[in-house]
Amino acid sequence: MKKINILLSFMTALIVCVSCNNDWEDEQFMNLVSLKARPNAQGVTPIYLRYKENGNVDYQLPLIVSGSTKNEKNMSVSLAVDSDTLVALNEERFSSRTELYFKELTSQYFSMPQTASILAGDNKGLLPISFKFSELDLVEKWVLPITIVDSSDGSYNVNMRKNYRKALLRVFPFNDYSGNYSSTAFMVFFKGSTTGGISTDTKVAYVVDENTVFFYAGLIDEDRSDRRHYKIYVRFNDDEGQTLTIYADNPNINLNVIGTPVYSITESMDETLPYLKKRNIILDIEYEYTDYTTVEGLNVDYHVVGSLALQRKINTQVPDEDQAIIWD
């Protein structure tokens, strides 16, 4: 009798296992189409694209199909620019501080198809987007908002969860010299004073062209509503002395460059990660400028002097250097 009970228990367990295995042959979840664009703390997804003079730069935005089994049909997923979501994001995050708003990238700087294909047997596809950065003024915080459009014939289902249906792409063109520079050794004084200098942790260098970036003067950053007036351009000259040409396009800030600004570039491999190359750029700069907008009717003169340091980390195991850069 005991043997019969053991045999019956074994057969029952076997039937349960077979039943479970048969369950997994069927789809456990709906096949839902999503955009793969994880947002950061600001609610946007930063994408870094190398600047090319008078040339297009391509970016592939991934689409994914959820589900426990492979997608079994061809899908033609419709996509569109989603201005309303960007408007809502700006209002929710920044309220009346319009100087902090992200700005929608206009059509003259990008092109993309209205549909993207996902083939049967695949759970992913790509939306090709072509960007053109020539004459794009990075004073503005450019974002390309994209959404998946509902299927008109029911051939696919959209994932309606937050941050799955939409992608807010914050566009960062870069060249060899742009990025976040450490500026703790870059001091800002009232003109005529040698004490009481102030510094910030970082200063951002924005792309102008392949060899030029711009900073904001002194302590000004992208959160200032009047930042446009204080752009200081830095051109990296390919000469023996590794000199910099520094200029401004607004005569009202009275930019006065002192001495000969220079830069240096060194490269080294990481001590603990031997595949990681560190490229270090150091700028030595001294200039004076006038702040004429902070206090209405009052001009304040500043003296700025010190070094800016950028370290770019490159994964040498990745063949495409542009894709190998590790962005913090």
Order of alpha helices (4+ residues) and beta strands (2+ residues): alpha-beta-beta-beta-beta-alpha-beta-beta-beta-beta-beta-beta-beta-beta-beta-beta-beta-beta-beta-beta-beta-beta-beta-alpha-beta
